[in-house]
Amino acid sequence: MEIPNKKPIGKILVQQRALSEVELERALEAGQGSPVPLASRLAESGAISKVAALKALSEQNGVPGVDLDQVCLKLSDLEIVPRQVAMQHKLLPVLVRDDKVHLAMATPTNRKIIDEIEFATGKRVFPYVALAAQLAKIIPVVYEMNERGESHYVGPTCPPEVRRKAAIAPPKRVITRNQIGAIVDDAMQRAAADTDISDADFGKAPRDLSVIAGPGALRPPRQPGERTVLVVDDEVEIRNILRLVLEQRGYRVLEADRGEAALRILKEDVPDAIVLDAMLPGELHGFDIARQLKGSERYGHIPIVIVSAVYRGWRFAEDLKASYKVDAYVEKPFRVTDVIDALERAIEQGQGKAAPQDPERISAEAEKKLSAGIAAYQAGKFDEAIGFLREGTKIDPLAYRLHFHLGLLLGKRGQIYDAISELETALRINDRHFPALKNLAVLYQKAGFRNKAVEVWERALRQAPDEPTRQQIKEILVGLL
């Protein structure tokens, strides 16, 4: 979705002194009826620099900007986003890692397409704003290069150090730039420089490894021998019809309409199977939950049936099953009998996967990994500490202290995006943990994501432990806004 009441780009450019009021009026008059956005027109005409245009767009959209003239794209990365999707929405993957996609977008506030890409690729999307005119020119070029079997696209001002990393020979004439990578406005640069990750709370999180914040819902008691199915969908009609049919077939049914509520139920009342909508309100989707559970010792045995729409141009159901290790995939709109049949097949096939016999033992093992990670860090053994904490999250993925400590260490190491992912996971499990909120806000500042930094600082303000801390946060928010 678009951010409501976004500041006009022309007003931002004037405030940043990239052009005068008179020049803005002339540009607006000359561009009447043009489909090309104002920032792109001004940059293409030379009235302002591309960096100035991207700084303004960064402030307007609350995300970093990226100059496509400076990028070096590995063309095989384009295969995760179909060409028709890239062309239609003016977006381009500029960097792909195992679990993350850095995406240049003309409209980086389009949450719907971001959710779609995250679902279809199984990767977390970090959106950047790029000039629409640059995207329109480069997208067909790079996809055609990939079809011809070429390995890289190199922007005309791609820095030499980027070329060296990609093992690409330098051009005869190299243009160097002082600043490489993401482009943000001056206020965000100052905010990033003035803050840093704090390890003052390392080892001090509350003892319970897997507390789920928030009140529990009233649930029907479990009868001996009765199987429990958790149905997670934001559409009440779908939950009602599935509950009715499942109860008629002898199942005990639990319901959740959001990802956070599903996590709470999972921790307090482990089901025998889950029917999970892939796309849920908020930022914790069903596919996130599936990926988290299926990779763990504690919950990996639970059969999961994913239900969702299949997007045109994306991968087929078998690929989605492989991405998330789920047991079945049912396309929306569906017949109820299709879901029930898929669920019962998954339960039958999963009967050989026994549930953990001793959850207390699993918690104790996760606790040992946490203690070992803390001790290793205090002894200066950074890599060992990170290794212990990662092992712990695989044992119990709902142990927020493991994710919190891992996020702190990754942030201290400079792995900002990995640290963001871990702290976000910790806060989905315990959304009132102030040290996690504070450090996540700092990480978003450092990465140049103004809107996310503001959102998390506002959450931290509500959980601040005392008045001096609240005042400090208010000062940070004033600086960002």
C-alpha positions in Angstrom: 0.0 0.0 0.0 1.0 3.6 -0.6 1.9 5.7 2.5 -0.9 8.2 2.9 -0.2 11.9 2.7 3.3 11.5 1.3 5.1 14.8 1.0 5.2 16.0 -2.6 8.6 15.3 -4.2 8.9 18.8 -5.5 8.6 20.3 -2.0 11.3 17.9 -0.7 13.6 18.9 -3.5 13.1 22.6 -2.7 13.7 22.0 1.0 16.9 20.0 0.2 17.9 23.0 -2.0 18.3 20.8 -5.1 16.3 23.4 -7.0 14.5 26.7 -6.4 10.7 27.4 -6.2 10.9 29.1 -9.6 12.7 26.1 -11.2 10.1 23.7 -9.6 7.2 25.7 -11.1 8.8 25.7 -14.5 9.4 21.9 -14.3 5.8 21.2 -13.2 4.4 23.4 -16.0 6.7 21.7 -18.6 5.8 18.2 -17.5 2.0 18.5 -17.5 0.6 15.4 -19.0 3.9 13.5 -18.9 3.7 9.9 -17.5 7.3 10.2 -16.3 7.5 11.1 -12.6 9.0 14.5 -11.7 12.2 13.3 -10.0 13.0 11.1 -13.1 12.3 14.0 -15.5 14.5 16.4 -13.6 17.4 13.9 -13.3 17.1 12.9 -17.0 17.2 16.6 -18.1 20.2 17.4 -15.9 18.2 19.9 -13.9 19.3 18.0 -10.7 21.7 15.2 -10.1 20.6 11.6 -9.8 21.9 11.5 -6.3 19.8 14.6 -5.4 16.7 13.0 -6.9 17.4 9.7 -5.0 17.9 11.6 -1.7 14.5 13.3 -2.1 12.8 10.0 -3.1 14.5 8.3 -0.1 13.0 11.0 2.3 9.6 10.7 0.6 9.4 6.9 0.8 11.3 6.3 4.0 13.7 3.7 2.4 17.2 4.0 0.9 17.7 4.9 -2.7 19.9 3.0 -5.2 21.5 4.5 -8.3 21.2 1.8 -11.0 24.2 3.4 -12.9 26.4 2.1 -10.0 25.2 -1.4 -9.7 26.7 -4.7 -10.9 23.9 -7.3 -11.3 24.4 -11.0 -11.3 22.0 -11.8 -14.1 21.0 -15.2 -12.9 19.5 -13.5 -9.8 16.8 -12.1 -12.1 15.2 -15.5 -12.4 13.5 -15.2 -9.0 11.3 -12.5 -10.4 9.5 -13.1 -13.7 10.1 -10.5 -16.4 6.5 -9.6 -16.7 6.3 -8.9 -13.0 9.4 -6.7 -13.1 8.1 -4.8 -16.1 4.6 -4.3 -14.7 5.7 -3.0 -11.3 9.0 -1.4 -12.3 11.2 -3.4 -9.9 14.5 -5.2 -10.2 16.4 -7.5 -7.8 19.8 -5.9 -7.4 21.2 -8.3 -4.8 20.1 -11.8 -3.8 21.3 -13.8 -0.9 20.2 -17.1 0.6 17.2 -15.7 2.5 17.1 -12.0 1.3 16.3 -10.0 -1.8 17.4 -6.3 -2.1 14.8 -4.9 -4.6 15.0 -1.6 -6.5 11.5 -0.3 -6.9 9.8 2.7 -8.4 7.1 2.4 -5.7 8.8 0.8 -2.7 5.7 1.4 -0.5 3.7 -1.2 -2.6 3.3 -3.7 0.2 1.1 -6.0 -1.9 3.8 -6.8 -4.5 6.5 -7.1 -1.8 4.3 -9.7 0.1 3.8 -11.5 -3.2 7.5 -11.6 -4.0 8.3 -12.8 -0.4 5.8 -15.6 -0.7 6.8 -16.7 -4.2 10.6 -16.6 -3.5 10.7 -17.6 0.1 13.0 -14.7 0.8 12.7 -11.5 2.9 12.5 -8.4 0.7 14.3 -5.2 1.5 12.9 -2.5 -0.8 14.9 0.4 -2.2 13.7 3.3 -4.3 15.1 3.8 -7.7 14.4 6.4 -10.5 11.4 5.1 -12.5 13.0 6.2 -15.8 16.2 4.2 -15.0 14.1 1.1 -14.2 12.1 1.4 -17.4 15.3 1.5 -19.4 17.3 -1.1 -17.6 14.7 -3.9 -17.0 14.3 -5.0 -20.6 18.0 -4.8 -21.2 19.1 -7.0 -18.3 16.4 -9.6 -18.9 17.5 -9.9 -22.5 21.1 -10.1 -21.5 20.2 -13.0 -19.2 18.3 -14.8 -21.9 21.5 -14.5 -24.1 23.4 -16.3 -21.3 25.5 -13.3 -20.2 26.6 -13.4 -16.6 26.6 -9.7 -15.3 25.2 -6.3 -16.1 27.7 -3.6 -15.2 26.4 0.0 -14.7 28.3 2.8 -16.4 29.6 4.2 -13.1 29.9 0.9 -11.2 32.7 1.4 -8.7 36.0 -0.6 -9.3 35.8 -2.4 -5.9 32.4 -3.8 -6.9 33.9 -5.0 -10.2 36.7 -6.6 -8.4 34.4 -8.6 -6.1 32.4 -9.8 -9.1 35.7 -10.6 -11.0 34.8 -8.3 -13.8 37.5 -6.5 -15.8 37.5 -2.7 -15.3 36.5 -0.5 -18.3 39.1 1.7 -20.0 37.7 4.8 -18.2 36.6 4.3 -14.6 34.5 6.9 -12.9 34.8 6.7 -9.1 32.3 8.0 -6.6 32.9 8.9 -2.9 29.7 7.2 -1.8 28.8 3.8 -2.9 25.7 1.8 -2.3 22.5 3.0 -0.7 21.6 6.7 -1.0 19.7 8.4 1.9 18.9 12.0 2.8 21.2 14.0 5.1 19.0 13.6 8.2 19.2 9.8 7.9 23.0 9.9 7.4 23.3 11.9 10.7 21.0 9.5 12.5 22.9 6.5 11.4 26.2 8.0 12.4 25.0 9.0 15.9 23.7 5.6 17.0 25.2 2.1 17.5 24.2 -1.3 18.5 24.3 -1.7 22.3 25.4 -5.0 24.0 24.7 -3.6 27.5 21.7 -6.0 27.7 23.6 -9.0 26.4 22.8 -12.0 28.7 20.1 -10.0 30.6 16.9 -11.0 28.8 14.2 -12.6 31.1 14.8 -16.3 31.8 11.9 -18.0 30.1 13.2 -19.0 26.7 9.9 -19.0 24.8 7.5 -16.6 26.4 4.7 -15.5 24.0 3.5 -12.0 25.0 -0.2 -11.2 25.2 -3.3 -12.9 26.6 -4.2 -16.4 25.6 -7.6 -17.2 24.0 -10.2 -19.4 25.5 -9.8 -22.8 23.8 -11.8 -26.1 24.0 -10.2 -28.7 26.4 -8.4 -31.5 24.7 -10.1 -34.9 25.1 -8.0 -38.2 25.3 -7.1 -39.4 21.8 -8.5 -36.3 20.1 -6.5 -34.7 17.3 -6.1 -30.9 17.3 -6.0 -28.8 14.1 -4.9 -25.2 14.1 -6.6 -23.1 11.4 -4.9 -19.8 10.6 -6.7 -17.5 8.2 -7.7 -13.9 8.4 -11.1 -14.6 6.6 -13.6 -15.5 9.3 -15.9 -17.3 6.8 -13.1 -19.7 5.8 -12.3 -20.4 9.5 -15.9 -21.0 10.3 -16.5 -23.5 7.4 -13.3 -25.4 8.1 -14.0 -25.6 11.8 -17.6 -26.9 11.2 -16.4 -29.6 8.8 -13.4 -30.6 10.9 -15.4 -30.8 14.1 -18.0 -33.0 12.3 -15.0 -35.3 11.5 -14.0 -35.5 15.2 -11.2 -33.0 15.3 -10.6 -30.4 18.0 -10.2 -27.0 16.2 -8.2 -24.0 17.3 -8.3 -20.7 15.3 -6.1 -17.7 14.7 -6.6 -14.7 12.4 -3.0 -13.4 12.5 0.5 -14.8 12.6 1.3 -13.5 16.1 -1.8 -15.2 17.5 -0.9 -18.4 15.8 2.6 -18.4 17.5 0.9 -17.9 20.9 -1.3 -20.9 20.4 1.5 -23.0 19.0 3.6 -22.4 22.1 0.8 -23.0 24.6 -1.2 -25.7 22.8 0.8 -27.7 20.3 -1.5 -28.9 17.5 -1.4 -32.2 15.6 -1.7 -30.4 12.2 -2.0 -26.8 10.8 -4.0 -25.3 8.0 -2.2 -22.1 7.2 -3.0 -19.2 4.9 0.2 -18.1 3.3 -0.7 -14.4 3.3 -1.8 -12.9 6.6 -2.3 -9.3 7.8 0.7 -7.6 9.2 4.3 -8.6 8.6 4.3 -12.2 9.9 2.8 -14.3 7.1 1.9 -18.0 7.1 4.9 -18.9 4.9 7.2 -17.3 7.6 5.6 -19.5 10.3 5.9 -22.6 8.1 9.6 -22.0 7.4 10.3 -21.3 11.1 8.5 -24.5 12.3 9.7 -26.9 9.7 13.3 -26.3 10.4 13.1 -27.0 14.1 13.5 -30.1 16.3 10.6 -29.0 18.5 7.9 -28.4 15.9 9.2 -29.9 12.6 7.0 -33.0 13.0 3.7 -31.0 12.7 2.0 -31.5 9.2 1.3 -28.1 7.5 -1.2 -27.5 4.7 -0.6 -24.1 3.1 -3.6 -22.4 1.3 -3.2 -19.4 -0.9 -3.7 -17.9 -4.3 -1.2 -18.9 -7.1 0.1 -15.7 -8.6 0.4 -15.5 -12.4 3.9 -15.9 -13.6 5.2 -17.4 -10.4 6.3 -20.9 -9.5 3.9 -23.9 -9.3 2.7 -25.5 -6.1 5.3 -28.2 -6.0 8.0 -25.5 -6.0 6.3 -23.7 -3.1 6.0 -26.9 -1.2 9.8 -27.4 -1.6 10.5 -23.8 -0.6 8.7 -24.1 2.8 8.9 -27.8 3.4 5.2 -27.9 3.9 3.2 -31.1 3.4 0.6 -29.9 1.0 -0.5 -26.8 -0.9 -4.1 -26.0 -1.8 -4.9 -23.1 -4.2 -7.5 -20.5 -3.4 -10.4 -20.5 -4.2 -10.7 -24.1 -3.0 -13.4 -26.6 -2.2 -13.5 -27.5 1.5 -13.1 -31.2 0.6 -9.8 -30.4 -1.1 -8.4 -29.0 2.1 -9.7 -31.8 4.3 -8.3 -34.5 2.0 -4.9 -32.7 1.8 -4.9 -32.4 5.6 -5.8 -36.0 6.3 -3.2 -37.3 3.8 -0.6 -35.1 5.5 -1.5 -36.4 8.9 -1.5 -40.0 7.7 1.9 -39.6 6.0 3.3 -37.8 9.0 2.4 -40.5 11.5 6.0 -41.9 11.3 7.3 -38.5 12.4 6.9 -38.8 16.1 6.5 -35.7 18.3 9.3 -35.0 20.7 8.9 -37.2 23.7 10.4 -34.7 26.1 9.8 -31.0 25.4 11.6 -30.1 28.7 14.7 -31.8 27.3 14.5 -29.7 24.2 14.1 -26.5 26.2 17.1 -27.5 28.3 19.2 -28.1 25.2 18.2 -24.7 23.8 19.1 -23.1 27.1 22.5 -24.8 27.0 23.2 -23.3 23.5 22.2 -19.9 24.8 24.5 -20.1 27.8 27.3 -21.4 25.6 26.8 -18.5 23.2 26.9 -15.9 26.0 30.0 -17.4 27.5 31.8 -17.6 24.1 31.0 -13.9 23.4 32.2 -12.9 26.8 35.4 -14.8 26.1 35.9 -12.9 22.8 35.0 -15.9 20.6 32.6 -14.2 18.2 32.2 -16.9 15.6 31.7 -19.6 18.3 29.0 -17.5 20.0 27.1 -17.0 16.8 27.3 -20.7 16.0 25.9 -21.7 19.4 23.0 -19.3 19.1 22.2 -20.4 15.6 22.1 -24.1 16.8 19.8 -23.1 19.6 17.3 -21.4 17.2 17.1 -24.6 15.2 16.2 -26.6 18.3 13.5 -24.1 19.5 12.5 -21.5 17.0 10.2 -19.8 19.4 12.9 -19.0 22.0 13.0 -15.3 21.8 16.2 -14.9 23.9 18.2 -16.9 21.3 17.0 -14.7 18.5 17.6 -11.5 20.5 21.2 -12.4 21.4 22.0 -13.6 17.9 20.6 -10.3 16.5 22.8 -8.3 18.8 26.0 -10.2 17.8 25.2 -10.0 14.1 24.5 -6.3 14.4 27.9 -5.8 16.3 29.5 -7.7 13.4 28.0 -5.4 10.8 25.6 -8.0 9.3 22.8 -5.5 9.5 20.2 -7.3 7.5 20.7 -10.6 9.2 20.6 -8.8 12.6 17.3 -7.1 11.6 15.8 -10.5 10.7 16.7 -12.0 14.1 15.5 -9.1 16.2 12.2 -9.0 14.2 11.8 -12.7 15.0 12.5 -12.1 18.7 9.8 -9.3 18.8 7.2 -11.4 17.0 7.6 -13.8 20.0 7.9 -11.2 22.7 6.8 -7.8 21.4 7.4 -5.9 24.7 11.1 -6.5 25.0 12.6 -3.0 25.1 16.3 -3.9 24.3 15.2 -5.7 21.2 13.0 -2.8 20.1 15.8 -0.2 20.7 18.5 -2.1 18.8 16.1 -2.9 15.9 15.4 0.8 15.5 19.1 1.5 15.5 19.6 -1.1 12.8 16.9 0.3 10.6 18.5 3.8 10.9 21.9 2.4 9.9 20.3 0.7 6.9 18.5 3.9 5.8 14.9 2.7 6.4 13.4 5.9 7.9 9.8 4.7 8.1 10.7 1.4 9.8 13.0 3.2 12.2 10.3 5.6 13.2 7.8 2.8 13.6 10.1 0.8 15.8 11.2 3.8 17.9 7.5 4.6 18.5 7.0 1.0 19.7 10.1 1.4 21.9 8.7 4.6 23.4 5.7 2.7 24.7 7.9 0.1 26.4 10.7 2.5 27.7 11.6 1.7 31.3 11.8 5.3 32.6 11.2 8.9 31.8 14.8 9.8 30.8 14.8 7.0 28.2 11.4 8.2 26.9 12.9 11.7 26.5 15.9 10.3 24.6 13.6 8.4 22.2 11.5 11.5 21.6 14.6 13.5 20.7 15.6 10.7 18.2 12.1 10.8 16.7 12.2 14.5 16.3 15.5 14.2 14.4 14.1 11.5 12.1 10.8 13.4 11.4 
